[in-house]
């Protein structure tokens, strides 16, 4: 292939999953393009944890190393955004339109666009996200261990989060916020009591910050706990609403499935969607893909795509 706009594979998304797929494809000598909009989900975090040999590495550094690695194998990378895609009329590939005006074509398309987090609209919360407002104990629990900890309830499922957090701190309060106490089951309340989690009713009005650190949360006036009451805490877990970036998958007709965390594509164990040649990896394929899982998903998709292309070409040659 000599046409600069024609590739064997286009990867949409230059995060962990996309770069991992591109690395495998580049090493397999596949002409590959990565389109990276530069919006990684974990950008607010100073470090990523739980990745063997990369524990504590800043996410930006991790991605920079990945970009260097794929370049060694001739993979192209452009900073741009995909604004549309369609199947070729003969069904043999995809036309991918970039915001910069370029249209590229590929036999196979990997969607690794991830998701975006929408935080509860509590004043001051977003500014602390990734610092002392966190969302995942496996990502941040060790770093905030043994601190006075709050959990902001966004649904009755937040009870599970509060219980999990007690593995890292024994000083935990569950702020019910806009979740009525009546929505907690008897088992919820018994487990919270057994774990020593204090249940605090009332809506959270704001987070309290002093000298660039979280010191507590303030309840709204007129709550059962008293108007404007401030509860001390040094770290606050707040589960964001995950919004999958599924526009391309929907546009191309991929079958979707509804989950408690949004709509995600139906895929096989390799990441292939219901549309031939269309793959999903990382958080585009599911909510709970940590960086290490996303890398694995990307690797698996890349290897599967190479096999698909190889045998498609061999079968075509046999038919000639």
ABEGO torsion letter per residue (X at the ends): XABAABBABBBBEABAAAAAAAAAAAAAGBBBBBBBAGBBAAAABABBBGBBGABGBBAAAAAAAAAAAAAAAGBBBBBBBBABBBBBAAGAEBBBBBAAGBBBBBABBBBAAEBBBBBBBBBGAAAABGBABBABAAAAAAAABGBBBBBBBABAAAAAAAAAAAAABABBBBBAEABBAAABBAAAAAAAAAAGBBBBBEBBABBBBBGGBBAEBBBBBGBAAEBGBBBBBABBBBBBBBBBBAAAAAAAGBBBBBBAAEBBBBBBAAGBBABBGBBBBEAAABAABBAAAAAAAAAAAAAAAAAAAAAAAAAAAAAX
